[in-house]
Amino acid sequence: MRFDDLFDDLESQLEAELGAQERDTLAEEERFRIGRLELAERLRAAPRSLDLRLRSGERLRVERLAVGNDWLSATIRGGGRDGAGCIVPIRSIAGVRLDDDAVLRSLEPSAVPRGAQPPLASRLSLGFALRDLSRRRVAVELRCPAALHGTIDRVARDHLDLAIHEPGTSRHPRGVVGIELVPFAAIDWVRLP
């Protein structure tokens, strides 16, 4: 009878050790997964309402629409710009304020199965998004951090040509006061009409 108790005790100790080892392995795998997360992935998984602090010190409260490879598009909420669209390069984001639940949601694993292609928008670069605005001939406001108003004429690999004209007007040769070459690295965000 004592041997039965001894073996039962050894068996339960072994099960406890194996369970602890498995929990440690799972915790290490989770730390490794989180260590590989990029801000763009967390923004995709976070709630749609975001409070962004930009490197210029400016705050933008937005409703996220899409997150690209290195940018996000959103609708501005509040601050007299309510309803306007914007494109924010991810590198210009200095912080994202989230509550505890939102932080946990942003850490959730991607719904895209391993090895599968992520959604098309997540693979598109900032240059692609800006080329779309250029093709549409949309008047924009670039925050660099000063405001530049105009129409994007062309988009190169790391910069764009902005035809500077009065806010609220369309690009017309007589209204253009000059063309400014703007490096992507200088853009804090782009405001759309």
Summary of the structure (lengths in Angstrom):
residues: 193
radius of gyration: 24.6
end to end distance: 83.3
largest distance: 102.2
contacts: 527
relative contact order: 0.13
helix: 36%
strand: 31%
